[in-house]
Amino acid sequence: RTVVNCEKERLSIPTFYCPSPDAVIGPAPALVTEEEPAVYRQFTYGEYYDKFWSIELANEDCLDTFRASASKTRSV
């Protein structure tokens, strides 16, 4: 059973154990429209893995490096 807070957005990020470096991660095409554009661009697991280990626990959020351009994102 899931309890959802109707006053605050929830972010769910599926994770997989060591997918192929060529695995493409991105939103389902049916969920992306002009009114609701993708917040993050598509990227491969290899790109994410390389970036994750290159930041060496810096304050930078790894996922932020994959944001879509500001003109295409909606504010959250």
Secondary structure in CASP SS format (residue, H / E / C, confidence):
PFRMAT SS
TARGET T0000
AUTHOR 0000-0000-0000
METHOD secondary structure of the structure
MODEL  1
R C 1.00
T C 1.00
V C 1.00
V C 1.00
N C 1.00
C C 1.00
E C 1.00
K C 1.00
E C 1.00
R C 1.00
L C 1.00
S C 1.00
I C 1.00
P C 1.00
T C 1.00
F C 1.00
Y C 1.00
C C 1.00
P C 1.00
S C 1.00
P C 1.00
D C 1.00
A C 1.00
V E 1.00
I E 1.00
G C 1.00
P C 1.00
A C 1.00
P H 1.00
A H 1.00
L H 1.00
V C 1.00
T C 1.00
E C 1.00
E C 1.00
E C 1.00
P C 1.00
A C 1.00
V C 1.00
Y E 1.00
R C 1.00
Q C 1.00
F E 1.00
T E 1.00
Y H 1.00
G H 1.00
E H 1.00
Y H 1.00
Y H 1.00
D H 1.00
K H 1.00
F H 1.00
W H 1.00
S H 1.00
I C 1.00
E C 1.00
L C 1.00
A C 1.00
N C 1.00
E C 1.00
D C 1.00
C H 1.00
L H 1.00
D H 1.00
T H 1.00
F H 1.00
R E 1.00
A C 1.00
S C 1.00
A H 1.00
S H 1.00
K H 1.00
T C 1.00
R C 1.00
S C 1.00
V C 1.00
END
